[in-house]
Amino acid sequence: MSSELATYLSDASGYKGHAERLFVPADELELSNILRDASQQHIPVTISGAGTGLAGGRVAQGGWVISMEKFRKLEIHRGWARAGAAVSLLTLRDTALPSKQFYAPDPTEITASVGGTISTNASGSRSFRFGSTRRHINALRVAFVDGRIAEFRKGDKVDFNVPHVPLPNTKKCTAGYRLEPGMDWIDLICGSEGTLAVVIEAELQLLPLPAEIFGGIVFFASDEEALNAVDTWRETGNLRMLEYVGKSALDFLRARFPEIPATAAGALLIEGEDLDGWDDRLEAANAMSEASWFSTEPRDRERFRKFRHSLPELVIEFVTRHGFMKMGTDYAVPVPRNRDMLRYYQQRLEKELPGHYVVYGHIGDAHVHVNMLPASGAQAETASALLKEFAAKAVEMGGTVSAEHGLGKRKAGMLALQYPPEHVAAMRAVKRHLDPKWLLGRGNLFPSDAA
Ligand SMILES: Cc1cc2nc3c(=O)[nH]c(=O)nc-3n(C[C@H](O)[C@H](O)[C@H](O)COP(=O)(O)OP(=O)(O)OC[C@H]3O[C@@H](n4cnc5c(N)ncnc54)[C@H](O)[C@@H]3O)c2cc1C
């Protein structure tokens, strides 16, 4: 295997794969020809974006890899951008900035590509206000597995029958295909994890930058107070970010951020457009107001973003150092079950893996990530069992097994946890309709490929 190919055979979760050939098409004609050849020769094809995925989706298990890295077109217009699949969210952000506009989806990992974030329907910290990627796409240009190129605008309906598969009552869900009679192509392809079509480029909505944005990291002396604040602040209406850093995660961060107040037992990261009333809110919530960090300066907000982002980075660094893959949850529950789920996590983790986990994430959407920090094989086995147990619990509470990362290959078995057999069968029928030989993204979403 060439060393060039090897760099495409893992993702940020540490999952590893293998493949026979790498293709890096320069344009859609070349892409189309590669897909047509693969189809004729029955060769599985895996599409690679920036490789920041956490579910092994871009990691081939045989066949060919197509990297979309040369699709770098980027045009900024008033209210929208036209972006090639390989454009990173960082480039999109920086190129849109001079026109005082921004692209709302923010999966915090800004090296992720437009194609990858569409394919996983990524969301992240600002989804509390703006929802997931799907909502921000005006048009998609795609290639199907037979090499056919198509462009779909919002509202262009799929041209075959699709049943209704009910969604859980969560604020986010990206487990499996979204299916609804009369649905449009964008809703179907977005979140399909490279199994239905290759995203070539997209027309994305840009929003006007607000005149002022404030950011804050608010510390609390107890977890209970932090959670009470979440319940109150969720209703305030002017927040676009409401993120949680539990005590375990704060303690994990202390080595890199010694300025975290010694007595803090929990923190909330917030971002909003109107500072008015926040002094009163902090006081009413019994926050550690003096010790908390607040700013309207973009430089400070970037510092806060890095503070939050260093959590998944440090988690990945820790597990890699100990020879393991990332072991984290991506489950969301209905908002009223948020505390029940957190309580369950806490009790089980303290019993089975005390000191070897962190809890943080998108609490505004009742979607926190539990990440395990195993230091031995035995702990990794316990962690793995807990991840499965937590998935079952989230589903029992009416939740989803994937709110934003997708299932990829690492979590493909979980589709059947959330959906009854007839709904999984309906998803498989859609896959078969668009990719009869089951070649695109083989192994993603469905553990077995038997078409
Ligand atoms: C530190 C860290 C923090 C993260 N935080 C978040 C978060 O808060 N929220 C969140 O949603 N995600 C988060 N992620 C996960 C990740 O950034 C997203 O899943 C992202 O959408 C992946 O984009 P990518 O370009 O890296 O895709 P890849 O990893 O390359 O691929 C992901 C999937 O998309 C498919 N794909 C890629 N490009 C295309 C294309 N052009 N056409 C068709 N299919 C394609 C692949 O086959 C694969 O199935 C985080 C990751 C890291 C490392």
The ligand as an SDF file (V2000), in Angstrom:
LIG
                    3D

 53 58  0  0  0  0  0  0  0  0999 V2000
  -12.0220   17.3580   17.8560 C   0  0  0  0  0  0  0  0  0  0  0  0
  -13.2810   17.0980   17.0700 C   0  0  0  0  0  0  0  0  0  0  0  0
  -14.4790   17.7010   17.4530 C   0  0  0  0  0  0  0  0  0  0  0  0
  -15.6490   17.4620   16.7210 C   0  0  0  0  0  0  0  0  0  0  0  0
  -16.8040   18.0810   17.1110 N   0  0  0  0  0  0  0  0  0  0  0  0
  -17.9340   17.9000   16.3740 C   0  0  0  0  0  0  0  0  0  0  0  0
  -19.1530   18.5630   16.7250 C   0  0  0  0  0  0  0  0  0  0  0  0
  -19.2220   19.3150   17.7010 O   0  0  0  0  0  0  0  0  0  0  0  0
  -20.2390   18.3620   15.9340 N   0  0  0  0  0  0  0  0  0  0  0  0
  -20.2010   17.5330   14.8420 C   0  0  0  0  0  0  0  0  0  0  0  0
  -21.2180   17.3960   14.1440 O   0  0  0  0  0  0  0  0  0  0  0  0
  -19.0750   16.8710   14.5050 N   0  0  0  0  0  0  0  0  0  0  0  0
  -17.9470   17.0250   15.2360 C   0  0  0  0  0  0  0  0  0  0  0  0
  -16.8030   16.3630   14.8940 N   0  0  0  0  0  0  0  0  0  0  0  0
  -16.8460   15.3500   13.8260 C   0  0  0  0  0  0  0  0  0  0  0  0
  -16.4680   15.7980   12.4220 C   0  0  0  0  0  0  0  0  0  0  0  0
  -15.7910   17.0350   12.3850 O   0  0  0  0  0  0  0  0  0  0  0  0
  -17.7000   15.8200   11.5240 C   0  0  0  0  0  0  0  0  0  0  0  0
  -18.2580   14.5170   11.4510 O   0  0  0  0  0  0  0  0  0  0  0  0
  -17.4330   16.3230   10.0950 C   0  0  0  0  0  0  0  0  0  0  0  0
  -18.6820   16.4740    9.4810 O   0  0  0  0  0  0  0  0  0  0  0  0
  -16.5970   15.3880    9.2320 C   0  0  0  0  0  0  0  0  0  0  0  0
  -16.1840   16.0840    8.0710 O   0  0  0  0  0  0  0  0  0  0  0  0
  -14.9160   15.5900    7.2220 P   0  0  0  0  0  0  0  0  0  0  0  0
  -14.7570   16.4690    6.0490 O   0  0  0  0  0  0  0  0  0  0  0  0
  -13.7480   15.4490    8.0910 O   0  0  0  0  0  0  0  0  0  0  0  0
  -15.4550   14.1600    6.7450 O   0  0  0  0  0  0  0  0  0  0  0  0
  -14.7430   12.7360    6.7350 P   0  0  0  0  0  0  0  0  0  0  0  0
  -14.3430   12.3260    8.1000 O   0  0  0  0  0  0  0  0  0  0  0  0
  -13.7100   12.6790    5.6900 O   0  0  0  0  0  0  0  0  0  0  0  0
  -16.0060   11.8440    6.2800 O   0  0  0  0  0  0  0  0  0  0  0  0
  -17.1570   11.7380    7.0750 C   0  0  0  0  0  0  0  0  0  0  0  0
  -18.2410   10.9750    6.3050 C   0  0  0  0  0  0  0  0  0  0  0  0
  -18.6960   11.7640    5.2070 O   0  0  0  0  0  0  0  0  0  0  0  0
  -18.4670   11.0670    3.9570 C   0  0  0  0  0  0  0  0  0  0  0  0
  -18.0480   12.0910    2.9960 N   0  0  0  0  0  0  0  0  0  0  0  0
  -17.0270   12.9790    3.1160 C   0  0  0  0  0  0  0  0  0  0  0  0
  -17.0050   13.8020    2.0440 N   0  0  0  0  0  0  0  0  0  0  0  0
  -18.0000   13.4000    1.2340 C   0  0  0  0  0  0  0  0  0  0  0  0
  -18.4940   13.8580   -0.0280 C   0  0  0  0  0  0  0  0  0  0  0  0
  -17.9410   14.8890   -0.6750 N   0  0  0  0  0  0  0  0  0  0  0  0
  -19.5500   13.2110   -0.5780 N   0  0  0  0  0  0  0  0  0  0  0  0
  -20.1390   12.1550    0.0510 C   0  0  0  0  0  0  0  0  0  0  0  0
  -19.7150   11.6880    1.2390 N   0  0  0  0  0  0  0  0  0  0  0  0
  -18.6630   12.3110    1.8240 C   0  0  0  0  0  0  0  0  0  0  0  0
  -17.4100   10.0210    4.2700 C   0  0  0  0  0  0  0  0  0  0  0  0
  -17.5080    8.9190    3.3770 O   0  0  0  0  0  0  0  0  0  0  0  0
  -17.7530    9.6570    5.6990 C   0  0  0  0  0  0  0  0  0  0  0  0
  -18.8000    8.7350    5.7420 O   0  0  0  0  0  0  0  0  0  0  0  0
  -15.6080   16.5820   15.6040 C   0  0  0  0  0  0  0  0  0  0  0  0
  -14.4090   15.9970   15.2160 C   0  0  0  0  0  0  0  0  0  0  0  0
  -13.2580   16.2500   15.9390 C   0  0  0  0  0  0  0  0  0  0  0  0
  -11.9670   15.6120   15.4860 C   0  0  0  0  0  0  0  0  0  0  0  0
  1  2  1  0
  2  3  1  0
  2 52  2  0
  3  4  2  0
  4  5  1  0
  4 50  1  0
  5  6  2  0
  6  7  1  0
  6 13  1  0
  7  8  2  0
  7  9  1  0
  9 10  1  0
 10 11  2  0
 10 12  1  0
 12 13  2  0
 13 14  1  0
 14 15  1  0
 14 50  1  0
 15 16  1  0
 16 17  1  0
 16 18  1  0
 18 19  1  0
 18 20  1  0
 20 21  1  0
 20 22  1  0
 22 23  1  0
 23 24  1  0
 24 25  2  0
 24 26  1  0
 24 27  1  0
 27 28  1  0
 28 29  2  0
 28 30  1  0
 28 31  1  0
 31 32  1  0
 32 33  1  0
 33 34  1  0
 33 48  1  0
 34 35  1  0
 35 36  1  0
 35 46  1  0
 36 37  1  0
 36 45  1  0
 37 38  2  0
 38 39  1  0
 39 40  1  0
 39 45  2  0
 40 41  1  0
 40 42  2  0
 42 43  1  0
 43 44  2  0
 44 45  1  0
 46 47  1  0
 46 48  1  0
 48 49  1  0
 50 51  2  0
 51 52  1  0
 52 53  1  0
M  END
$$$$
